[in-house]
Amino acid sequence: MIALASLALLLPLLYTALMPHPPLVMVLDTLDLLTAFISLYIWLLFQVIPPQVSSATLCTKGALGALVALAITMNLTFPQDLHWGVLFFYLAVAAGFAFLLRPALLAVGGSIVLALSTLLVMRPAFSADLQQHLG
């Protein structure tokens, strides 16, 4: 499962979280939030792969909502580190698998919009640099 193997992309996040030698409480909070995100992501993948004939269940939608909240929280926790934006990639993957084609496209598009708005609006220090690279 490539979607599960891609979790290796999260290892640099641990390095960026631990490198400035933060207080132990912040390290534990970061590990807790990242563990919750990874656990939800893996649970979602096992719920939605192979694709179901029907649309996502209420529980699946709730788990996707929790992934959204965790991705935003982690990005706001480390506002000077763009590496945490990769969490939105995992959100898009889970959303893409959770729905049938048309709703999946909307969910993936929503994940992209959420990621861009987080990077451009919630991180003003990087907004000018990103806009120069994008424009």
N, C-alpha and C positions, 0 to 999 in steps of 0.2 A: 504494500500500500504506500504509494508515493506521498499521499496526504499525511500519513503518519511519519514517514521518513523525513519529511520537510521540517519536523519539529527540531531538527538539528540546527536550523537557522536561528533558534532562540538562544543558543548557547552564548553568542556574543552579548546578548542582553544582560546575562549574569555578570559578565566581565565589566560592562559599562556601569552596572549598578553597584558593584563591589569595589571598583578601582579607586574612587575618591575616599575610601575608608570611612563610610558613613557609620553613624551609631548603630549598635546592634539591633535596636528596636526597628530602625528603618530597614535594615537588611532582612529581618524576620518578616516585616510587613510586605516587603517586595517579594520575598520568596512565597509567602502565603498567597498574594494576589496572582503571581505567575503560576503557581501550582493550581489555583482555582481555574485560571484561564485554560491551562493545558488540559486539566481534567474535564472541563466542560467541552472543549474542542474534541477530545478523544471520544467522550460519551456521545456527542452529536454525530460524529462520523460513524460510530457503530449503530446508531439509530437510523441513519438515513442512507447508508450504503449496505446493500444494493438499494437503488432508488425505489421508493414506494409508489404504488399506482396512484394513491390519493395525495392530497396536499399535506403539508407539514401539520403535525398535531399541535395542540395548545402547549404541551410540554416542550416540544421542539422550539416553538416560537419564543417561549419564555427563556429557554436556554440561549437562544440567539440574542435576545434582549440583554441577558446577563453578560454575554460576550461583548456586546456593544459597550455596556457600562464599564466592564473591566478594561477594555482597550482604551477608552477615554480616560479612565482613572490612571492607568499606568502612564499614558502619554503626558498627563498633567503632573504626575509625580516627578517626572524627569523632563521638564520643559526645555532644557538645553541639549537634549540628546535625541536626535532624529531617528536613531535605531529602533526606538519603541514603536514607530509607525508600522513596522512589519506585522504588528498584531492585527492591523486591519486587513492584511493579506489573508490571514487565517480566518478572520470573520467572513471575508468574501468567499473563501473556499467552502466553509461550512454552510453559508447561505445558498451558495450555488448548488450544493448537493441536497439541501433540505426541501427545495421546492421543485415543482414541475417547470418546464422551460420558461414560459412567460413570467411567472412570479420570480423565478430564479434570476432572470435577467434584471428585473427590477431590484431585487435584493442585492445582487452584486453591484449594480449601478449605485444603489444607496450606500453601500459600503465604501465605494470609491469616493463618492461625494463627501461622506463623513470623514474619510481619511484626509482628503484635500482640505476640508474646512478646518480640521484639527491642526493640520500643518500650517495653513496660511492664516487662520484667524486666531487660534489659541496660542500660537508661537510667534509673536510679533518680531522677535529677534531674528528669526529666519525668514520672515515674509519677504523682505527685500531681496535677499539672496535667492530664494526660490523663484520669485517673480522674474529675476534677471535670467535665471537658467531656463525657465519655462517660456519667457517672452523673447 
